[in-house]
C-alpha cells in the first residue's frame, strides 16, 4: 500500500514539474502576419461534407472556410474578392480549408 501511495505522489510531482517547465518560456510568439489579414479572389462553393457548409476556393487553389459569410454571398459559383483575417474563435468539425473571418467581400 505504501509503495502505491509513493508511486502516485511521485507521478503527481513529476507531472507538476513538467507543467511548470512548459510555462517558463519568455519568448514572444512568432509574428506570422495572420492578424494583418489577406486579400484574395475566389469562388464561393457549397461543400457537402460534415453536414454541409459554404467555403471559398481561392483562384490559386487554396481553400478557405469563412465563419461569417453573409447569406447574400452564399451562391454556388459566385466569384468574389475577399479581405479576411484568421478566425480566432474555436475549432469546428469542418476539416476543410483555413478558417477565416471576412472583413470585406465584393462580387466580381
Secondary structure, 3 states (H helix, E strand, C coil): CHHHHHHHHHHHHHHHHHHHHHCCCCCCCCCCCHHHCEEEEEEEEEECCCCCEEEEEECCCCEEEECCCCHHHCCCCCEEEEEEEECCCCCCCCCCCEEEEEEEEEEC
